[in-house]
Amino acid sequence: MGDIIGLTDEEQLEVYKAVVDLVRSRIDKAQSVKKRKKLNPVTRKAGLGPDSDHARWAIGEIKALLYSYRKWVHSIVMIGSYALGRAGRHSDVDFLLLLKKGEKTRIIRSILFDYKLSFRCDDENRDPVEMQIVDFNERDIERVFELSTPLAYAARYGVVIQDDGWFKTLLSRPYPKWPTRDGAVEVFTRWIVWMYYRCAVDLKREMAEDHGPDGLCTQNGKCMGHFSGDILARVILRMLYVTLPERGLLPLCKPEAAAMALDVYGRHAYKPVALTMNVLRKDRAITYHEFQVLFPFAQRLFRECLRICGHENPKVIEALRYNAEIYKRLGNR
């Protein structure tokens, strides 16, 4: 993994030591987990927030993870459903991590890449609560705010865990009051197009082959699941963050995106939206039947994104042509 990211042997060793130290500290904490008090039923009903046991655990974990590198970190901000007090028992705890310039940035990103954190509660019937950490350097987060993307708004409404003053200064600058068209175009051309093509071409072909006369799923008598199907759920969510602001709605977390999507797209969107959130929550494969539920909704959103960004926009045309050419070459192999 170090070779892929481009770390030296010394940097790889530093990453390894950091992960080992964190694992050791978590083992020491394991005995105290069972002693935690059960969550207040009223709190659970209203939605878990930044003061919940899960959130406090996550804050402690991310601080421990980054303690040795704290001087290279500008800010840690809790965002999403926990920051807004709308988290459910399956929600991730999301953090925005703002990094300073310097060589240690690569090491920090390598640690985040290496180590996936999860918290298992007292109740064995409950799913683990996981942390999702998205990191930005100074230039990239400034670009996010200049484009006024939904992530910028999530950061504005986030809970600041740690800040050396840089994030506070960032928030004080004047920015557009609503997500910009340029921001939609950047998300569409950089992320949405390739993810959509991946599902519309590769995943669709995989489904056809596995469920054909000689396919693996056909021979087994049931669908074995298609793990790349989570990309379809992810691109649906990304597209909602483009289409909803165009309709005057601004989701700051996944539960809000789901609720707003149902309001906008009506009862016919219930199954694909609910299924999208289920796949994202469980990070799981999808079946052939689930693909048939999700893909038509993805097609509808993709066409809407295309209209929003502009069919004749040079960046849009270039992204469509580039990805179409890639999959055309792959198909001819």
C-alpha positions in Angstrom: 0.0 0.0 0.0 2.9 2.4 0.8 4.2 1.9 -2.7 0.9 2.9 -4.2 0.7 6.1 -2.2 4.3 6.9 -2.6 5.6 6.7 1.0 9.2 6.1 1.8 10.2 3.1 4.0 10.6 5.5 7.0 7.2 7.0 6.4 5.6 3.5 6.1 7.1 2.6 9.4 5.7 5.7 11.0 2.3 4.9 9.7 2.6 1.3 11.0 3.6 2.5 14.5 0.7 5.0 14.6 -1.8 2.3 13.7 -0.4 -0.2 16.2 -0.4 2.4 19.0 -4.1 3.2 18.3 -5.1 -0.4 18.2 -3.3 -1.0 21.5 -5.2 2.0 23.0 -8.5 0.7 21.8 -7.8 -2.7 23.3 -7.2 -1.0 26.7 -10.5 0.8 26.3 -12.4 -2.4 25.4 -13.2 -3.3 29.0 -14.9 0.0 29.6 -17.3 -0.3 26.6 -19.6 -2.7 28.4 -20.0 -0.3 31.3 -21.4 2.5 29.1 -24.9 3.5 30.1 -27.7 2.8 27.6 -28.9 5.7 25.6 -32.0 7.6 26.8 -35.0 6.4 24.7 -36.1 10.0 24.3 -32.7 10.9 22.8 -32.8 8.0 20.5 -36.2 8.9 19.3 -35.3 12.6 18.7 -32.1 11.7 16.9 -28.6 11.2 18.2 -26.5 14.3 18.3 -22.9 15.5 19.1 -23.4 14.8 22.8 -24.4 11.2 22.4 -22.3 8.3 23.5 -21.5 7.4 19.9 -20.4 10.9 19.0 -18.3 11.3 22.1 -16.6 8.0 21.4 -15.9 9.0 17.8 -14.4 12.4 19.0 -12.1 10.6 21.3 -11.1 8.1 18.6 -10.2 10.8 16.0 -8.3 12.8 18.5 -6.3 9.7 19.5 -5.7 8.8 15.9 -4.3 12.3 15.1 -2.7 13.1 18.4 0.9 12.6 17.1 0.2 14.8 14.1 -2.0 17.5 15.7 0.4 20.3 14.7 -0.2 19.4 11.0 -4.0 19.6 11.5 -5.9 22.9 11.2 -9.3 21.7 12.1 -11.5 18.7 13.0 -15.2 19.4 12.3 -18.1 17.0 12.9 -20.6 17.2 10.1 -23.7 15.4 8.9 -26.5 13.8 10.9 -24.7 13.6 14.2 -23.7 17.3 14.1 -27.3 18.2 13.3 -28.8 15.9 16.0 -30.6 13.8 13.3 -28.5 10.6 13.5 -30.2 7.2 13.7 -28.8 4.0 15.1 -27.3 3.1 11.7 -25.8 6.6 11.0 -22.0 7.1 10.5 -20.2 9.7 12.5 -18.8 12.1 9.8 -15.8 14.3 10.2 -14.2 17.0 8.0 -10.5 17.1 8.5 -8.6 20.2 7.3 -4.8 19.6 6.9 -1.9 22.1 6.7 0.6 22.1 3.9 3.6 19.8 4.4 5.1 16.4 4.1 3.2 15.0 7.0 0.0 15.3 5.0 0.8 12.2 3.1 1.4 10.2 6.2 -1.9 11.4 7.8 -3.8 10.4 4.6 -2.1 7.0 4.6 -3.2 6.4 8.2 -6.7 7.3 7.3 -6.5 5.0 4.3 -5.1 2.2 6.4 -7.4 2.2 9.3 -11.2 1.8 9.3 -12.7 2.6 12.6 -15.8 1.0 14.0 -17.5 0.9 17.4 -19.5 -2.1 18.5 -22.2 -1.3 21.1 -23.3 -3.4 24.1 -26.3 -4.7 22.2 -25.1 -7.5 19.8 -28.2 -7.0 17.6 -27.1 -3.5 16.7 -24.9 -2.6 13.8 -21.5 -1.0 14.5 -21.2 2.7 14.4 -18.6 3.7 11.9 -16.5 6.9 11.4 -16.2 8.5 8.0 -13.4 11.0 7.6 -13.0 13.2 4.6 -9.8 15.3 4.5 -8.9 18.4 2.5 -5.9 20.6 2.2 -6.1 24.4 2.4 -6.5 24.9 -1.4 -9.1 22.2 -1.9 -11.4 23.2 0.9 -11.2 26.9 -0.2 -12.4 25.7 -3.6 -15.3 23.8 -2.0 -16.4 27.1 -0.3 -15.9 29.1 -3.5 -18.2 26.8 -5.3 -20.5 26.8 -2.3 -21.2 23.1 -2.5 -23.5 21.3 -0.1 -20.3 20.1 1.8 -19.5 23.8 2.5 -22.9 24.2 4.0 -22.5 21.1 6.0 -19.2 22.4 7.4 -20.9 25.7 8.3 -23.5 23.9 10.4 -20.9 21.5 11.8 -19.6 21.1 15.3 -16.0 22.3 15.6 -14.0 19.8 17.6 -10.6 21.4 17.1 -9.4 24.5 15.3 -6.3 26.6 15.3 -8.2 29.6 13.9 -7.9 28.7 10.2 -11.4 27.3 9.9 -12.9 30.2 11.7 -11.1 32.6 9.3 -12.4 30.5 6.4 -16.0 30.8 7.6 -15.7 34.6 7.9 -15.0 35.1 4.2 -17.8 36.0 1.8 -19.0 33.2 -0.3 -22.0 32.5 -2.6 -25.2 32.1 -0.6 -26.3 29.0 -2.5 -24.6 26.1 -4.4 -23.3 27.4 -7.7 -23.8 26.1 -11.2 -20.0 25.8 -11.5 -20.0 23.6 -8.4 -22.6 21.3 -9.9 -20.6 21.1 -13.1 -17.4 20.1 -11.2 -19.2 17.4 -9.2 -20.9 16.1 -12.4 -17.8 16.0 -14.5 -15.4 14.8 -11.8 -17.5 12.2 -10.1 -20.9 11.6 -11.3 -20.2 10.8 -15.0 -17.6 8.1 -14.4 -19.7 6.5 -11.6 -22.8 6.5 -13.7 -21.0 5.0 -16.8 -19.5 2.4 -14.5 -23.0 1.3 -13.6 -24.7 1.8 -17.0 -22.0 -0.2 -18.8 -19.9 -2.4 -16.6 -22.4 -3.3 -13.9 -25.1 -3.8 -16.4 -22.9 -6.1 -18.4 -21.9 -8.0 -15.3 -25.6 -8.5 -14.4 -26.4 -9.8 -17.9 -23.5 -12.2 -17.9 -24.1 -13.6 -14.3 -27.8 -14.0 -14.9 -27.5 -15.4 -18.5 -28.0 -19.1 -19.3 -24.5 -20.0 -18.2 -24.1 -17.3 -15.6 -22.9 -17.8 -12.1 -26.1 -16.6 -10.5 -28.2 -18.7 -12.9 -26.2 -21.9 -12.0 -26.5 -21.2 -8.3 -30.2 -20.7 -8.6 -30.1 -17.3 -6.9 -28.3 -13.9 -7.2 -25.0 -14.1 -5.5 -24.8 -10.3 -5.2 -22.9 -7.7 -7.1 -20.4 -5.8 -4.9 -19.8 -3.0 -7.3 -23.5 -2.2 -7.0 -22.7 0.1 -4.1 -21.3 2.6 -6.7 -24.8 2.9 -8.0 -26.1 3.9 -4.6 -23.3 6.4 -4.2 -23.9 8.0 -7.5 -27.6 8.4 -6.8 -26.8 10.2 -3.5 -24.2 12.4 -5.3 -26.8 13.3 -8.0 -29.4 14.2 -5.3 -26.9 16.8 -3.9 -27.0 18.4 -7.4 -30.7 18.1 -8.2 -32.2 19.1 -4.9 -30.4 22.5 -4.6 -31.6 23.3 -8.1 -35.2 22.7 -6.8 -34.6 25.0 -3.8 -33.7 22.4 -1.2 -30.3 21.9 0.5 -29.7 18.6 2.3 -26.9 18.7 4.9 -26.9 15.0 5.7 -28.1 11.7 4.1 -31.4 11.6 6.1 -32.3 15.1 4.9 -31.4 14.1 1.3 -33.7 11.1 1.5 -36.6 13.0 3.0 -36.3 15.8 0.5 -36.0 13.4 -2.4 -39.3 11.8 -1.4 -41.0 15.2 -1.2 -39.7 16.2 -4.7 -39.9 12.9 -6.6 -43.0 11.5 -5.0 -44.1 8.1 -3.9 -42.5 6.4 -6.9 -39.1 7.3 -5.5 -39.7 5.6 -2.2 -38.3 2.2 -3.1 -35.1 3.5 -4.9 -34.4 6.1 -2.2 -34.9 3.7 0.7 -32.8 1.0 -1.0 -30.1 3.5 -1.8 -29.8 4.5 1.9 -29.9 0.8 2.9 -27.0 -0.1 0.6 -24.9 2.9 1.7 -25.6 2.2 5.4 -24.6 -1.4 5.2 -21.9 -1.0 2.5 -23.2 -4.1 0.8 -23.7 -5.8 -2.6 -26.9 -5.5 -4.5 -29.0 -8.1 -6.3 -30.3 -8.2 -9.8 -33.7 -7.2 -8.7 -32.3 -4.3 -6.7 -30.4 -3.1 -9.7 -33.7 -3.0 -11.6 -35.2 -0.8 -8.8 -32.2 1.6 -8.6 -31.1 2.1 -12.1 -34.2 3.7 -13.6 -34.1 6.3 -10.8 -30.4 6.8 -11.5 -31.2 7.4 -15.2 -33.8 10.0 -14.3 -31.4 11.8 -12.0 -28.6 11.7 -14.5 -30.8 13.3 -17.2 -31.7 16.0 -14.7 -28.1 16.6 -13.8 -27.2 16.9 -17.5 -29.9 19.5 -17.9 -28.7 21.5 -14.9 -25.1 21.4 -16.0 -25.9 22.1 -19.7 -25.8 19.7 -22.6 -23.6 22.2 -24.5 -21.2 22.9 -21.7 -17.6 22.1 -23.0 -16.6 20.5 -19.7 -19.7 18.3 -19.7 -19.2 17.3 -23.3 -15.5 16.5 -22.7 -16.4 14.3 -19.6 -19.1 12.4 -21.5 -16.9 11.8 -24.5 -13.9 10.8 -22.4 -15.8 8.2 -20.4 -17.7 6.9 -23.4 -14.4 6.3 -25.2 -12.9 4.5 -22.2 -15.8 2.0 -22.0 -15.9 1.7 -25.8 -12.2 0.5 -25.6 -12.9 -1.8 -22.7 -15.9 -3.3 -24.6 -13.7 -4.0 -27.7 -11.2 -6.1 -25.7 
